[in-house]
Amino acid sequence: MKRFIAVLAATLVAPALATVTTVSPAAAAAPANPVDALKKQFNNGTGLRVTEISKATSSGKTLITERLAGLYAFGANGVTASDLTVRPSYDKSVRTGLAEEFEDDESDVDLLKLVTSPTRIIWQNKTAYVSNPALTPVLADGKTWGTARSASHAAPLRTAYQQVNVLEPNTLKALLADVDRKSAGGVVDGARTTLYSGVTTFGELNKVSPTFRLLHGKLSKSAAKTVLKWQLWVDGKGLPRRVVSSTTEKLSRTATWREVSDTRYSGWGTRPSVKAPAAAQVDTETDIEDAFREVSTTG
């Protein structure tokens, strides 16, 4: 759980896996090359909508759920702007544990409120604009947004907890180069899809994915060996429609810790409007990153 909370802290400034039936290659229509299709979207300067649900369970009991929804805008080299809202929810036992972790904290920010309240992040021009009710005490009077400019916080592709970022061409290419299964994926958001499935490790993702490196920092040898299972649904145009990833850690002979993220992409080809908050609402002087560092350190 500590890893999930630590990633949650970083993210704040930033369904069950489907059953796969292996079929012959002829049974599933071959889509266009997904990497080329993705790059074409960048060149067109369009964008999309994203929704995500991530869950952490212990021996089958859901303890943490995070929901994300928002917009990505593309430029020539990938995602250039985003507007995302993350809504966390916790099992009662987890909230109690968090309250105990933070009860002796003397910061101006209510850290429990910070990690349990919805957070909206607008990323534009290498700046993350962050809004969370818990930040009010440290923002200038009348301001509702703070800013963060460090690399770890100013990442437009940050998600709630999805480890696999298929909007990065190199990451997408690496996944598709090591597919275990390919099958008909059914209909996702009105589009017929092909389903690719595979297994990778945190170490391999760390090599190819800038977002993964921002999310985790330097990996320990043991963390690099973490096994991640993934499933990717691609439509007939070669565009990702859904990605599900999962990791499972054995805590004891009878207990397990499992994390699953389910991300869906829709509205390909649209031109989403991502605008920075009105200047009058933004406190550009206060360093809100201190609060998030405290959450990461405490959690």
Secondary structure, DSSP 4 states (H G I P E B T S, - for coil): -HHHHHHHHHHT---PPPP-----GGGSPPPPPHHHHHHHHHHHT-EEEEEEEEEEEETTEEEEEEEEEEEEEEETTEEEEEEEEEEEEE-HHHHHHHHHHHTT--SSS-HHHHHHS-EEEEEETTEEEEE-GGGGGGSPTT--EEEE-STTT--TT--SS----TTSHHHHHHHHTT-SEEEEEEEETTEEEEEEEEEEEHHHHHHH-HHHHHHH-SPPHHHHT-EEEEEEEEETTS-EEEEEEEEEEE-SSS-EEEEEEEEEEEEEEE-----PPPGGGEEEEEETHHHHHHHHHH-
